[in-house]
Amino acid sequence: MRSPLDRLRHAVTFELLALGLAVPLGAVLFHLPVHDIGVVGVVSATLATLWNLIYNLLFDLVLRWRRGTTAKSIGLRVIHAVLFEAGLLALLLPFIAWYLGLTLVEALVMDLGFAAFYLVYAFAFNCAYDWLFPVPRPA
């Protein structure tokens, strides 16, 4: 399994790179000021980082308990990313609606747009991260 420091590096790197991509893209796509998307992005990234740490630890614990390893196939990576985004969507929807003064339906459409971006991004990032920083083999 990954160490707590490695998990922290993963979560922080994931969110900083994502913010650098998502904020300008979101401002253009949703015709909102960069500042507003930036605030939503920073709050979302903070909540997502906490969710990331908790979710990935629990996911790996379940994998190790059920399969004896935390190795993930492509199919399992897809399930991992979809479940992560579904949980994050439930956490972020009320905040986005409140902060941007949107209805829940409008916030849902916006959040689904970000979720689609993050779904692809999470898959690619996690594959690259595991390649760059392989999980240590048990002794």
C-alpha atoms as one frame of an Amber mdcrd trajectory, in Angstrom:
protein
   0.000   0.000   0.000   1.004   3.609  -0.396   2.436   5.529   2.527   0.544
   8.486   4.027   3.156  10.875   2.571   2.752   9.318  -0.879  -1.045   9.630
  -0.598  -0.667  13.302   0.317   1.683  13.920  -2.637  -0.813  12.186  -4.919
  -3.799  14.209  -3.688  -2.085  17.608  -3.737  -0.472  17.066  -7.138  -3.775
  15.848  -8.551  -5.675  18.930  -7.376  -3.075  21.568  -8.294  -2.708  20.268
 -11.835  -6.481  19.923 -12.194  -7.082  23.509 -11.017  -4.596  24.803 -13.540
  -6.601  23.119 -16.285 -10.209  23.347 -15.024 -10.480  26.988 -13.902  -9.675
  28.670 -17.227 -11.573  25.994 -19.156 -14.626  26.339 -16.877 -14.642  30.130
 -17.140 -14.698  29.915 -20.925 -17.255  27.102 -21.183 -19.711  28.471 -18.607
 -19.237  32.171 -19.441 -18.455  33.065 -15.828 -15.688  35.224 -14.381 -12.439
  33.390 -13.696 -12.701  34.595 -10.074 -16.041  32.856  -9.528 -14.866  29.637
 -11.150 -11.620  29.994  -9.202 -13.441  30.175  -5.841 -15.599  27.194  -6.784
 -12.447  25.439  -7.973 -10.454  26.064  -4.790 -13.310  25.036  -2.479 -14.006
  22.036  -4.677 -10.322  21.098  -4.750 -10.097  21.325  -0.967 -13.132  19.088
  -0.496 -11.923  16.802  -3.271  -8.489  16.471  -1.660 -10.042  15.400   1.619
 -12.412  13.055  -0.231  -9.477  11.735  -2.277  -7.455  10.841   0.816 -10.398
   9.112   2.498 -11.786   7.425  -0.613  -8.466   6.040  -1.872  -7.511   4.687
   1.532 -10.884   2.946   1.907 -10.798   1.667  -1.682  -7.305   0.198  -1.184
  -8.249  -1.344   2.165 -11.256  -3.037   0.569  -9.131  -4.234  -2.359  -6.462
  -5.651  -0.061  -9.108  -7.323   2.112 -11.027  -8.790  -0.858  -8.149  -9.563
  -3.261  -4.954  -9.483  -1.204  -3.492  -6.718  -3.389  -4.119  -3.099  -4.293
  -3.207  -3.633  -7.966  -5.899  -2.255 -10.275  -6.875  -3.504 -13.722  -8.200
  -1.100 -16.344 -11.781  -2.116 -15.500 -11.190  -1.590 -11.802  -9.671   1.836
 -12.529 -12.843   2.799 -14.397 -14.999   1.695 -11.437 -12.643   3.522  -9.052
 -12.922   6.790 -11.019 -16.715   6.615 -11.465 -17.363   5.927  -7.769 -14.985
   8.710  -6.749 -16.741  11.237  -8.974 -20.226  10.162  -7.846 -19.281  10.738
  -4.207 -17.680  14.068  -4.990 -20.729  15.181  -6.972 -22.932  14.593  -3.924
 -20.551  16.639  -1.762 -20.160  19.606  -4.136 -23.608  20.152  -5.631 -25.103
  22.195  -2.754 -22.062  24.480  -2.545 -21.946  25.194  -6.280 -25.654  26.051
  -6.378 -25.366  28.348  -3.359 -22.163  30.170  -4.298 -23.027  30.811  -7.937
 -26.714  31.497  -7.242 -27.831  28.648  -9.475 -30.732  26.276  -9.188 -29.813
  22.730  -8.234 -30.522  21.658 -11.817 -28.192  24.349 -13.239 -25.544  23.442
 -10.673 -25.974  19.783 -11.571 -25.388  20.509 -15.267 -22.272  22.518 -14.408
 -21.037  19.911 -11.948 -21.627  17.127 -14.481 -19.471  19.067 -16.938 -16.685
  19.288 -14.380 -17.247  15.649 -13.418 -16.819  14.585 -17.060 -13.541  16.498
 -17.203 -12.359  15.047 -13.891 -13.418  11.530 -14.808 -11.098  11.499 -17.820
  -8.451  13.475 -15.950  -8.543  11.156 -12.890  -8.127   8.081 -15.047  -5.174
   9.547 -16.941  -3.566  11.087 -13.856  -3.799   7.891 -11.792  -2.352   5.759
 -14.581   0.532   8.212 -14.967   1.055   8.515 -11.201   1.222   4.742 -10.746
   3.740   4.543 -13.583   5.886   7.354 -12.143   5.535   6.227  -8.509   4.887
   2.465  -8.449   3.325   0.938  -5.358   6.079  -0.683  -3.283   5.933  -4.477
  -3.252   5.332  -6.070   0.152   8.426  -7.512   1.794
